[in-house]
Amino acid sequence: MQANYHTHSKWCRHGVGEIEDYIEEAIRWGLREIAITEHVPHKNTEDSWIPWDQFPAYDAALNHAIKKYEGKIRVIKGFECEYYPLEMDDYRRFQEDFGYELLIMGQHRCGKNKEIDCFGTKGPYELHVYADDVCKGLETGMFRFLAHPDCALENYRNPWDKDCESVMRQIFQACEELKIPVEINGNGMRYQRCYPSEPAFLLSKEYDLQYIINSDAHAPEKLYDEGVRKAETFAEKLGLDIMPFLEI
């Protein structure tokens, strides 16, 4: 791995460590780029990982880190975002007014009222709502890659079945048509979750896709650890050609 484009810190409230701790770890491993992609603040919901009123302090801390490490490593401002239609104007404002040039899509809740936990217990209905929301989000053109595309398989009530295949085909078809890279997620490997799913990524080979490995680190020491190395081995086993860098 030469770059990591999916990184969290203490600011997301379920991670640990300062922004600069992650940058130092990236330098230690010889990475050339790191994107800090906290979960985007939401003005219209109470479940925002970064409370809306903490954004100015977070943005100042990130800007300070970027300036401090200028010339040593490229640090990219980004956010991990859900497709929530009421939030899209704020996402654009983060891009245009504050320089968050990398928005990645990581759908954690879905449904009209965000009633479905994409990582929680679910059946076929919830899987299909997830796929529909992901594809609608990708069609906006705002997101540079799809994080953990198969995360909805976590806590699905059945093993791989026709509904799993159907929703993953829908997602991979959209990624192919829109030229959206898909992520092989190191955090899923790290904690032995149902993603990245071998059946899903074997299916993905039927499509013309780009792949990227990211750590999805929530602690500095996880930036390039066994989870990432397992993701690299997973990609090699399946014969997936990994992008070393995003064009940003």
Wavefront OBJ file of the C-alpha trace (Angstrom):
o trace
v 0.000 0.000 0.000
v 1.414 3.352 -1.059
v -1.530 5.497 0.037
v -4.476 5.271 2.403
v -7.676 7.116 1.595
v -9.899 5.962 4.458
v -8.725 7.150 7.873
v -10.499 8.065 11.127
v -9.210 9.614 14.350
v -10.560 10.619 17.755
v -12.745 13.216 16.092
v -15.245 10.603 14.913
v -15.894 9.630 18.560
v -15.351 5.920 17.937
v -11.689 6.237 16.998
v -8.606 7.173 18.981
v -5.511 9.261 18.351
v -4.783 12.688 16.961
v -4.754 13.453 13.254
v -0.999 13.933 13.423
v -0.531 10.450 14.909
v -1.943 8.933 11.725
v 0.207 11.127 9.515
v 3.309 10.141 11.460
v 2.384 6.472 11.068
v 1.901 6.950 7.329
v 5.343 8.527 7.075
v 6.836 5.673 9.106
v 5.487 3.157 6.596
v 6.629 5.187 3.603
v 3.180 6.090 2.332
v 3.103 8.923 -0.171
v -0.461 10.072 0.489
v -2.969 9.883 3.311
v -6.537 11.152 3.319
v -8.180 11.978 6.625
v -11.801 11.017 6.070
v -13.803 11.452 9.234
v -17.521 10.754 9.089
v -19.088 13.888 7.698
v -20.930 16.175 10.155
v -24.697 16.235 9.695
v -26.781 19.278 10.451
v -30.163 17.565 10.113
v -29.666 14.492 12.284
v -28.628 13.766 15.853
v -26.498 10.731 14.994
v -23.614 12.710 13.475
v -20.236 11.298 14.439
v -18.688 14.760 14.430
v -21.238 17.084 16.027
v -22.071 19.957 13.711
v -20.790 22.564 16.142
v -17.390 20.833 16.374
v -16.653 21.145 12.669
v -14.742 24.471 12.922
v -12.340 23.032 15.516
v -11.890 19.833 13.520
v -11.266 21.749 10.297
v -8.681 23.960 12.026
v -6.856 20.907 13.417
v -6.761 19.256 10.007
v -5.542 22.422 8.276
v -2.798 22.775 10.880
v -1.640 19.196 10.280
v -1.603 19.642 6.515
v 0.574 22.732 6.822
v 2.886 21.083 9.373
v 3.627 18.087 7.124
v 3.802 19.946 3.833
v 6.716 18.583 1.815
v 6.873 15.359 3.841
v 3.652 13.659 2.756
v 0.529 14.692 0.919
v -2.398 14.990 3.345
v -5.811 15.144 1.696
v -8.956 16.603 3.243
v -11.893 14.235 2.922
v -15.069 12.923 4.455
v -16.785 9.554 4.538
v -20.413 10.218 3.683
v -23.759 8.505 3.434
v -26.204 9.297 0.673
v -28.723 11.364 2.586
v -30.553 13.671 0.128
v -31.126 16.444 2.679
v -27.393 16.634 3.426
v -26.082 16.965 -0.130
v -25.939 20.767 -0.147
v -23.761 20.678 2.956
v -21.472 18.117 1.300
v -21.021 20.516 -1.625
v -20.288 23.345 0.794
v -17.565 21.272 2.464
v -16.036 20.739 -0.965
v -16.347 24.253 -2.331
v -15.815 26.393 0.771
v -13.487 24.275 2.896
v -11.467 22.232 0.391
v -12.681 18.713 1.218
v -11.658 17.361 -2.141
v -12.224 13.667 -1.409
v -15.743 12.554 -0.549
v -16.089 8.794 -0.237
v -19.348 6.916 0.045
v -19.761 4.613 3.031
v -23.422 3.888 3.658
v -24.004 3.090 7.343
v -27.754 3.669 7.514
v -30.346 3.603 4.766
v -34.059 3.841 4.147
v -36.317 6.872 3.897
v -35.936 7.640 7.603
v -32.467 6.099 8.067
v -34.227 3.283 9.877
v -31.992 0.485 8.560
v -28.609 -0.168 10.152
v -26.514 -1.389 7.228
v -24.305 -3.373 9.613
v -27.191 -4.741 11.704
v -29.402 -7.816 11.455
v -31.290 -7.803 8.177
v -33.163 -9.785 5.569
v -33.561 -9.461 1.784
v -35.678 -6.295 1.994
v -32.972 -4.394 3.874
v -30.298 -5.628 1.447
v -32.214 -4.262 -1.527
v -32.862 -0.901 0.154
v -29.118 -0.668 0.807
v -28.315 -1.339 -2.852
v -30.879 1.190 -4.055
v -29.545 3.917 -1.745
v -25.920 3.201 -2.667
v -26.677 3.413 -6.378
v -28.642 6.643 -5.981
v -25.713 8.105 -4.088
v -23.174 7.057 -6.691
v -25.316 8.601 -9.436
v -24.867 12.047 -7.865
v -21.255 12.047 -9.068
v -20.032 13.398 -5.727
v -18.186 10.348 -4.455
v -14.745 9.188 -5.579
v -14.983 5.568 -4.460
v -17.351 3.212 -2.670
v -16.125 2.174 0.775
v -16.930 -1.360 1.996
v -19.394 -1.985 -0.878
v -20.450 -5.330 0.607
v -20.900 -4.201 4.233
v -24.630 -4.961 4.153
v -23.754 -8.667 4.055
v -22.724 -8.259 7.705
v -25.408 -9.833 9.914
v -27.521 -10.863 6.929
v -29.704 -13.766 8.040
v -28.697 -16.183 5.249
v -25.408 -17.331 3.743
v -24.642 -16.098 0.239
v -27.912 -16.413 -1.702
v -29.724 -15.032 -4.748
v -30.511 -11.760 -2.978
v -26.858 -11.239 -2.056
v -25.923 -11.846 -5.679
v -28.661 -9.539 -6.943
v -27.716 -6.558 -4.771
v -23.998 -6.935 -5.419
v -24.622 -7.137 -9.171
v -26.685 -3.952 -8.943
v -23.887 -2.171 -7.081
v -21.049 -3.452 -9.262
v -22.973 -2.587 -12.430
v -23.385 0.991 -11.189
v -19.701 1.205 -10.279
v -18.719 -0.048 -13.720
v -20.995 2.391 -15.553
v -19.971 5.363 -13.400
v -16.284 4.366 -13.189
v -16.369 4.353 -9.384
v -13.583 2.294 -7.723
v -14.628 -0.212 -5.061
v -12.795 -0.646 -1.797
v -11.336 -3.778 -0.249
v -11.694 -2.803 3.386
v -8.926 -3.582 5.852
v -11.157 -2.993 8.860
v -13.445 -5.839 7.827
v -10.408 -8.096 7.552
v -9.051 -6.815 10.857
v -12.144 -7.846 12.797
v -13.114 -10.890 10.697
v -16.389 -9.443 9.540
v -18.457 -10.702 6.612
v -16.809 -8.142 4.371
v -14.809 -8.110 2.236
v -16.846 -11.064 0.983
v -15.054 -13.562 -1.217
v -18.238 -14.529 -3.150
v -19.000 -10.846 -3.730
v -15.535 -10.007 -5.011
v -15.399 -13.135 -7.159
v -18.653 -11.902 -8.699
v -17.114 -8.461 -9.174
v -14.651 -9.931 -11.664
v -17.504 -10.173 -14.182
v -17.459 -6.361 -14.300
v -14.876 -3.860 -15.478
v -13.991 -2.388 -12.108
v -11.175 -0.591 -10.370
v -10.180 -1.689 -6.862
v -8.486 0.103 -4.017
v -7.279 -1.198 -0.640
v -7.771 1.028 2.397
v -7.140 0.514 6.068
v -10.283 2.201 7.451
v -8.105 2.746 10.510
v -9.621 3.948 13.784
v -6.322 3.824 15.703
v -2.892 4.982 14.465
v -1.279 1.545 14.842
v -3.976 0.085 12.560
v -2.994 2.245 9.602
v -0.848 -0.472 8.040
v -1.360 -3.628 10.058
v -2.391 -7.246 9.662
v -5.837 -6.182 8.436
v -4.319 -4.334 5.507
v -1.913 -7.166 4.744
v -4.816 -9.629 4.764
v -6.653 -7.360 2.332
v -3.594 -7.376 0.079
v -3.449 -11.196 0.235
v -7.202 -11.368 -0.466
v -6.794 -9.237 -3.594
v -3.819 -11.272 -4.791
v -5.686 -14.558 -4.267
v -8.661 -13.347 -6.315
v -6.490 -11.752 -9.008
v -7.785 -8.227 -8.450
v -5.661 -5.417 -9.872
v -5.270 -2.762 -7.190
v -4.937 0.966 -7.882
v -1.891 2.374 -6.061
v -3.290 5.931 -6.054
v -6.468 7.835 -6.684
v -6.362 10.740 -9.102
v -7.147 13.697 -6.840
l 1 2 3 4 5 6 7 8 9 10 11 12 13 14 15 16 17 18 19 20 21 22 23 24 25 26 27 28 29 30 31 32 33 34 35 36 37 38 39 40 41 42 43 44 45 46 47 48 49 50 51 52 53 54 55 56 57 58 59 60 61 62 63 64 65 66 67 68 69 70 71 72 73 74 75 76 77 78 79 80 81 82 83 84 85 86 87 88 89 90 91 92 93 94 95 96 97 98 99 100 101 102 103 104 105 106 107 108 109 110 111 112 113 114 115 116 117 118 119 120 121 122 123 124 125 126 127 128 129 130 131 132 133 134 135 136 137 138 139 140 141 142 143 144 145 146 147 148 149 150 151 152 153 154 155 156 157 158 159 160 161 162 163 164 165 166 167 168 169 170 171 172 173 174 175 176 177 178 179 180 181 182 183 184 185 186 187 188 189 190 191 192 193 194 195 196 197 198 199 200 201 202 203 204 205 206 207 208 209 210 211 212 213 214 215 216 217 218 219 220 221 222 223 224 225 226 227 228 229 230 231 232 233 234 235 236 237 238 239 240 241 242 243 244 245 246 247 248
